[in-house]
């Protein structure tokens, strides 16, 4: 990464703090209003024992941009529209979060049939479902306590589903896989939190544990690290090179963090959220060599592995590349039923594979997870349908392949539409959306707009996004919620609105942006 970045880190930290203060100010104002009301209605002896002054300070530090003030305001606007209030728009488009079914993506038939019959086995006595669905349901229920999804599973998950996950990985990578290294989780988010909790020794030795995370990043990481009292070691992705990860930048970030924390792990999101990038094979090799040299475990967030759109792009798992290199390094890889072509966000299904971990450490990880009993069994079943879909010759195969290909082909066209539209707008530029479900365009904001934002104590891209929401009903998330090089401004939008809906959204953004530039230039 260019040397100028060395002089911009302090500015970036200030910009992140400023955005945090804005969000916290909104939250604190809400809490203050409630506390004043409480004081007026409660006697002195009835004052709350738990207050902002004595709760966990790390919780107050947490920020989660994709569900922050803009999303709260979007919800208020939706209610105003429902109440008949006249606004400059007739709908709110929630492009803030990768929630496929909320954007009217249809559920996959096979998955929903399996889940339905698992929840209500009486359906097996009907002619509603094909034979392969019934066979899958009977197999899954035979591994459930009392043959019911209402029973707890083992803490690590239903055994047959873990075995199916191992078969999926083995088929994907051509590498023998032990199902005992796999744990089923409540989406990939729980796996992230669990792995970070496992390696967090901050409270034991007084030195915060450091974790390297990409900037821009998915806010789950900064939020969790803040909650756990850990240190984020931010490394910048190279926007000028389709958001690839530069080893020189990794080294810079790590060198500057030494002495301030105990670096233990490197997070890589591939395909990228929010960037839509896909790492090359050589890039992954270089990352693995860096992690080996610096003695860092790798946390590979690979939940978008099915979402590859660019013609020259391909997904390579860190496990596969590490195996090719004959490198043995601690690796935690994550997968989810929420993304891909499935989009089953609400069912909360995911898995985590631990590779090359010390057996005693792995035992501690499984012990830690046992405290939450188990993840949702219906979420586990959703994951089973992802890793073991119908095979050629099965009655459900043709329909499943048709539905899967239609979703992925449509997402590919929407990825192209989003990038092309943003690049056609003056004062905006966007890398290709090679994978995942998001675009992260850069916006060139006039100085007058930046000063207007500063007068309101707002980050400039937050100011832009709020104006967009109030003017058009389109809810995006400012780049400051994900991190960005100081002096640059971005926003993240999903590409999930259905094609006609996405075109209307793009038209609204384009019209607004032109008017915004006219107003503030």
C-alpha positions in Angstrom: 0.0 0.0 0.0 1.2 3.5 -0.7 3.4 5.3 1.9 0.9 8.1 2.3 -1.3 5.7 4.3 1.2 5.7 7.1 0.3 9.4 7.7 -3.4 8.8 7.5 -4.0 6.2 10.3 -4.5 8.8 13.0 -7.0 10.6 10.8 -8.8 7.3 10.1 -9.1 6.6 13.8 -10.5 10.1 14.4 -13.1 9.6 11.6 -14.1 6.2 13.0 -14.4 7.8 16.5 -16.4 10.7 15.1 -18.9 8.3 13.4 -19.1 6.4 16.7 -19.8 9.5 18.6 -22.6 10.4 16.3 -24.3 7.0 16.6 -23.7 7.0 20.4 -25.1 10.5 20.7 -28.3 9.3 19.0 -28.4 6.3 21.3 -27.5 8.3 24.4 -30.2 10.9 23.6 -32.8 8.1 23.4 -31.5 6.6 26.7 -31.5 10.0 28.4 -35.1 10.6 27.4 -36.1 7.3 28.9 -34.1 7.9 32.0 -35.7 11.3 32.6 -39.1 9.7 32.2 -38.1 7.0 34.6 -36.9 9.5 37.2 -40.2 11.3 37.1 -42.3 8.2 37.6 -40.2 6.3 40.2 -39.4 7.1 43.8 -35.8 7.6 44.9 -35.7 4.1 46.4 -36.8 2.6 43.1 -34.0 4.0 40.9 -32.5 1.4 38.5 -29.6 -0.6 39.8 -28.1 -1.2 36.3 -27.3 2.1 34.6 -25.1 3.3 31.8 -22.4 4.1 34.4 -22.0 0.6 35.6 -22.7 -1.7 32.7 -19.9 -3.4 30.7 -18.1 -0.4 29.1 -17.2 -2.6 26.1 -20.9 -2.9 25.2 -21.1 0.9 25.0 -18.1 0.9 22.6 -19.9 -1.5 20.2 -21.1 -0.2 16.8 -23.0 -2.2 14.2 -23.6 0.0 11.2 -25.9 -2.2 9.2 -28.5 -1.9 11.9 -27.7 1.6 13.1 -29.4 5.1 13.0 -30.2 5.0 9.2 -32.0 1.7 9.5 -33.9 3.0 12.5 -35.0 6.0 10.5 -35.9 3.8 7.5 -38.3 1.9 9.8 -39.9 5.1 11.0 -40.4 6.2 7.4 -42.1 2.9 6.6 -44.5 3.4 9.4 -45.2 7.0 8.3 -46.1 5.7 4.8 -48.3 3.0 6.2 -50.1 5.7 8.3 -50.9 7.6 5.1 -48.3 10.4 5.4 -47.2 12.0 2.2 -43.5 11.7 1.6 -41.3 12.3 -1.5 -41.4 8.6 -2.2 -44.0 5.8 -2.0 -41.7 3.0 -0.7 -38.6 2.4 1.4 -36.0 0.2 -0.2 -33.9 -1.5 2.4 -30.5 -2.0 0.6 -28.7 -1.9 3.9 -28.4 -5.6 4.7 -27.9 -8.9 2.8 -31.3 -10.2 3.6 -32.3 -12.1 0.4 -35.9 -13.1 1.2 -36.7 -9.7 2.6 -35.9 -8.6 -1.0 -38.5 -11.1 -2.4 -36.1 -13.9 -3.3 -38.1 -17.1 -3.5 -37.1 -19.9 -1.1 -35.7 -23.1 -2.7 -38.4 -25.7 -2.9 -36.2 -28.7 -1.8 -35.0 -26.9 1.3 -38.4 -25.8 2.4 -40.0 -29.2 1.8 -37.3 -30.9 3.9 -37.7 -28.4 6.7 -41.5 -28.5 6.6 -41.6 -32.3 6.8 -39.0 -32.4 9.5 -41.1 -30.0 11.6 -44.3 -31.9 10.8 -43.5 -35.6 10.0 -47.3 -36.2 9.4 -46.6 -34.7 6.0 -44.6 -37.8 5.1 -47.9 -39.7 4.9 -49.2 -37.4 2.1 -48.3 -37.2 -1.6 -47.1 -33.6 -1.3 -43.4 -34.3 -1.5 -41.2 -36.4 -3.8 -39.5 -39.5 -2.5 -36.0 -38.0 -2.1 -37.4 -35.4 0.2 -39.1 -38.0 2.3 -35.9 -40.1 2.4 -33.9 -37.1 3.6 -36.4 -36.3 6.3 -36.4 -39.8 7.6 -32.6 -39.9 7.7 -32.4 -36.6 9.5 -35.0 -37.4 12.1 -33.4 -40.8 12.8 -30.4 -38.8 14.2 -32.6 -36.5 16.3 -33.6 -37.3 19.8 -37.1 -38.8 19.9 -37.1 -38.4 16.1 -38.1 -34.7 16.7 -36.5 -31.4 15.7 -37.8 -30.2 19.1 -35.1 -32.2 20.9 -31.6 -30.8 21.6 -28.9 -32.0 19.4 -25.3 -32.6 20.4 -23.6 -29.3 21.2 -21.6 -29.6 18.0 -24.7 -30.4 16.0 -26.6 -33.4 14.5 -24.0 -36.0 13.6 -25.3 -36.9 10.1 -25.4 -33.2 9.2 -21.8 -32.7 10.3 -20.9 -35.7 8.2 -22.6 -34.2 5.2 -20.7 -30.9 5.8 -17.5 -32.9 5.7 -18.5 -34.6 2.5 -19.3 -31.2 1.0 -15.9 -29.8 1.9 -14.2 -33.0 0.6 -16.0 -32.8 -2.7 -15.3 -29.0 -3.0 -11.6 -29.2 -2.2 -10.6 -32.8 -3.0 -9.2 -33.2 0.5 -10.2 -35.8 3.1 -12.3 -34.1 5.8 -13.0 -35.3 9.4 -16.5 -34.4 10.5 -15.2 -34.2 14.1 -13.5 -30.9 13.1 -16.9 -29.4 12.2 -19.4 -27.7 14.5 -22.8 -26.5 13.4 -23.5 -22.9 14.5 -26.3 -20.3 14.5 -25.2 -18.8 11.3 -21.6 -17.8 10.6 -21.9 -14.9 13.0 -21.9 -17.2 16.1 -18.9 -19.0 14.8 -17.0 -15.7 14.4 -17.9 -14.7 18.0 -16.9 -18.2 19.3 -13.5 -18.3 17.6 -12.7 -14.8 18.8 -13.8 -15.6 22.3 -11.6 -18.7 22.2 -8.4 -16.8 21.4 -9.1 -13.8 23.6 -6.6 -13.8 26.4 -6.9 -10.1 27.1 -8.3 -10.5 30.6 -5.7 -13.2 31.5 -2.5 -11.2 30.9 -3.8 -7.7 30.8 -2.5 -7.2 27.2 -5.3 -6.9 24.6 -5.5 -9.6 22.0 -5.1 -8.2 18.5 -6.9 -9.4 15.4 -6.1 -8.2 11.9 -9.3 -7.3 10.0 -9.8 -5.9 6.5 -10.8 -2.3 5.9 -13.5 -2.0 4.7 -14.9 -4.8 6.8 -18.1 -6.4 7.8 -19.0 -4.6 11.1 -19.6 -7.8 13.0 -15.8 -8.0 13.5 -15.3 -4.5 15.0 -18.4 -4.9 17.1 -17.3 -8.2 18.5 -13.8 -7.2 19.1 -15.0 -4.1 20.9 -17.4 -6.2 23.0 -14.6 -8.6 24.0 -12.1 -5.8 24.8 -9.8 -6.9 21.9 -7.8 -4.7 19.5 -8.6 -4.3 15.8 -5.5 -4.3 13.7 -6.9 -2.6 10.6 -5.3 -3.3 7.2 -6.5 -1.6 4.1 -7.7 -3.4 0.9 -6.4 -1.9 -2.3 -9.3 -0.2 -4.0 -7.2 0.7 -7.0 -6.6 -3.0 -7.6 -10.2 -4.4 -7.3 -9.9 -4.5 -3.5 -7.1 -7.1 -3.5 -5.1 -7.7 -0.3 -1.5 -6.4 -0.4 1.1 -8.1 1.7 3.0 -4.9 2.2 -0.1 -3.4 3.8 -0.5 -6.4 6.1 3.0 -6.0 7.2 2.6 -2.2 7.9 -0.5 -2.8 10.0 1.0 -5.6 12.0 4.3 -3.7 12.6 2.4 -0.7 13.9 0.3 -2.8 16.2 3.2 -4.6 17.9 3.7 -3.4 21.4 0.1 -2.2 21.7 -1.5 -5.7 21.6 -0.8 -9.4 21.2 -1.6 -10.2 17.6 -3.1 -13.7 17.2 -5.3 -13.9 14.2 -5.9 -12.7 10.6 -9.4 -12.3 9.3 -10.0 -12.6 5.6 -13.4 -12.2 4.0 -13.5 -13.9 0.6 -15.6 -13.2 -1.5 -15.5 -9.7 0.1 -18.2 -7.9 2.1 -18.7 -5.0 1.5 -16.3 -4.8 -1.5 -17.7 -7.6 -3.7 -14.1 -8.7 -4.5 -12.8 -12.2 -5.0 -9.2 -13.0 -4.1 -6.9 -14.7 -6.6 -5.1 -18.0 -5.9 -1.8 -16.2 -5.8 -3.1 -13.6 -3.4 -4.3 -16.4 -1.0 -0.9 -18.1 -1.2 0.8 -14.9 -0.2 -1.6 -14.4 2.7 -1.0 -17.9 4.0 2.8 -17.3 3.8 2.4 -14.1 5.7 0.3 -15.7 8.4 2.8 -18.5 8.7 5.8 -16.1 9.0 4.0 -14.0 11.6 2.5 -16.9 13.5 -1.1 -15.9 13.0 -4.1 -18.2 12.8 -6.4 -17.5 9.9 -10.2 -16.9 10.2 -11.5 -17.4 6.7 -15.0 -15.9 6.3 -16.1 -17.8 3.1 -19.9 -17.5 3.4 -20.2 -16.1 -0.2 -18.3 -18.9 -1.9 -21.3 -19.6 -4.2 -21.6 -15.9 -5.2 -19.0 -15.6 -8.0 -20.0 -13.4 -11.0 -16.9 -12.1 -12.8 -15.9 -14.2 -15.8 -12.2 -14.5 -14.7 -13.0 -15.0 -11.0 -13.0 -18.3 -9.1 -13.5 -19.2 -5.4 -10.5 -20.9 -3.8 -10.9 -22.0 -0.2 -8.0 -21.3 2.2 -8.1 -24.9 3.2 -7.5 -26.1 -0.4 -4.6 -23.6 -1.0 -3.0 -24.4 2.3 -3.1 -28.1 1.5 -1.5 -27.4 -1.9 1.3 -25.5 -0.2 1.7 -28.3 2.4 1.3 -25.7 5.2 -0.1 -26.6 8.5 -1.5 -23.5 10.1 -4.5 -23.1 12.4 -7.5 -22.3 10.2 -11.1 -21.6 11.1 -13.3 -21.5 8.0 -16.9 -20.4 8.0 -20.0 -21.2 5.9 -23.6 -20.2 6.1 -27.1 -20.9 4.8 -27.9 -17.2 4.8 -26.1 -16.2 1.6 -25.1 -18.0 -1.6 -28.2 -18.9 -3.7 -30.2 -20.0 -0.6 -30.6 -16.7 1.3 -32.1 -18.4 4.4 -31.0 -15.7 6.8 -33.8 -16.2 9.4 -33.2 -19.9 9.8 -29.7 -19.2 11.2 -27.7 -22.1 9.9 -23.9 -22.3 9.5 -20.8 -24.3 10.2 -17.3 -23.8 11.3 -14.4 -26.2 10.4 -11.3 -26.1 12.7 -8.2 -27.3 11.0 -4.8 -28.0 12.5 -5.9 -26.9 16.0 -4.3 -28.5 19.1 -6.6 -31.3 20.3 -6.8 -29.8 23.8 -7.7 -26.4 22.4 -10.3 -27.9 20.1 -11.8 -29.6 23.2 -12.0 -26.3 25.0 -13.8 -24.8 21.9 -16.4 -27.5 22.0 -16.7 -27.2 25.7 -17.3 -23.5 25.4 -20.0 -24.1 22.7 -21.7 -26.6 25.0 -22.8 -23.8 27.2 -25.3 -22.6 24.5 -26.6 -26.2 24.3 -26.9 -26.4 20.5 -27.8 -24.3 17.5 -31.3 -24.4 16.1 -32.0 -27.8 14.7 -34.1 -26.3 11.9 -31.1 -24.1 11.1 -28.9 -27.2 11.0 -31.3 -28.9 8.6 -31.2 -25.9 6.3 -27.4 -26.3 6.3 -27.8 -29.9 5.5 -29.8 -29.0 2.4 -27.0 -26.6 1.3 -24.2 -29.1 1.7 -26.1 -32.1 0.4 -28.5 -30.9 -2.4 -30.4 -33.3 -4.6 -28.1 -35.3 -6.9 -28.6 -36.2 -10.6 -31.4 -38.7 -11.0 -33.2 -37.6 -7.8 -36.8 -36.5 -8.3 -36.0 -33.0 -6.9 -32.8 -32.5 -8.9 -34.0 -30.7 -12.0 -36.2 -28.2 -10.1 -33.5 -27.5 -7.6 -30.8 -26.9 -10.3 -33.2 -24.6 -12.2 -34.0 -22.5 -9.1 -30.4 -22.3 -8.1 -29.1 -21.3 -11.5 -31.9 -18.7 -11.9 -30.9 -17.0 -8.6 -27.2 -16.9 -9.4 -27.7 -15.8 -13.0 -30.0 -13.0 -11.8 -27.5 -11.9 -9.2 -24.8 -11.8 -11.8 -26.9 -9.5 -14.0 -27.7 -7.3 -11.0 -24.0 -7.1 -10.0 -23.3 -5.8 -13.5 -26.2 -3.4 -13.4 -25.1 -1.9 -10.1 -21.5 -1.3 -11.1 -22.4 0.0 -14.5 -24.9 2.4 -13.1 -22.6 3.8 -10.4 -19.8 4.3 -13.0 -22.2 6.2 -15.2 -22.9 8.8 -12.5 -20.7 11.9 -12.3 -18.7 12.0 -9.0 -19.0 8.3 -8.4 -16.9 5.3 -9.3 -17.2 1.6 -8.5 -15.1 -1.5 -8.9 -16.7 -4.5 -10.6 -18.9 -6.6 -8.3 -17.0 -9.9 -8.8 -18.7 -11.7 -6.0 -20.8 -11.6 -2.8 -24.0 -9.5 -2.8 -22.8 -5.9 -2.4 -21.4 -2.9 -4.3 -19.1 -0.4 -2.5 -18.9 2.7 -4.7 -16.7 5.7 -3.9 -18.5 9.1 -3.9 -16.7 12.4 -4.5 -18.4 14.8 -2.1 -18.1 18.6 -2.6 -16.4 20.6 0.1 -19.7 22.4 0.8 -21.4 19.1 1.6 -18.5 18.0 3.8 -18.8 21.3 5.8 -22.5 20.9 6.1 -22.0 17.4 7.5 -19.4 18.7 10.0 -21.8 21.4 11.1 -24.1 18.7 12.2 -21.3 16.6 13.8 -21.9 13.9 11.2 -19.5 11.9 9.0 -19.9 13.3 5.4 -21.0 9.9 3.9 -23.5 9.5 6.8 -24.9 12.9 5.9 -25.1 11.8 2.2 -26.8 8.6 3.1 -29.3 10.2 5.4 -30.2 12.8 2.7 -30.6 10.0 0.2 -33.0 8.1 2.6 -35.1 11.2 3.3 -35.3 12.2 -0.3 -35.8 8.8 -2.0 -36.6 6.2 0.6 -33.4 4.2 -0.4 -31.6 3.0 2.7 -27.8 2.4 2.2 -25.0 2.3 4.7 -22.2 4.9 4.7 -18.6 3.6 4.2 -17.6 5.1 7.5 -19.6 2.2 9.1 -17.2 -0.3 7.4 -14.0 1.7 7.4 -12.3 3.4 4.5 -9.1 5.3 3.7 -9.3 8.8 5.3 -10.5 11.5 2.9 -12.4 9.0 0.8 -16.2 8.4 1.1 -18.2 5.3 0.1 -21.5 3.6 0.7 -22.5 0.0 0.7 -25.6 -1.2 -1.1 -26.9 -4.7 -1.6 -27.7 -6.0 -5.1 -30.5 -8.0 -3.7 -33.6 -6.0 -4.8 -35.3 -7.9 -7.6 -34.2 -6.7 -11.1 -37.1 -4.2 -11.8 -36.8 -3.0 -8.2 -33.1 -2.6 -8.5 -33.4 -0.6 -11.7 -35.9 1.8 -9.9 -33.5 2.1 -7.0 -30.5 2.8 -9.3 -32.6 5.5 -11.1 -33.4 7.1 -7.7 -29.8 7.1 -6.6 -28.6 8.6 -9.9 -31.2 11.4 -9.8 -30.5 12.2 -6.2 -26.7 12.2 -6.6 -26.9 14.7 -9.5 -29.2 17.0 -7.5 -27.0 16.6 -4.4 -23.9 17.7 -6.4 -25.9 20.7 -7.8 -27.0 21.7 -4.4 -23.6 21.6 -2.7 -21.2 22.5 -5.6 
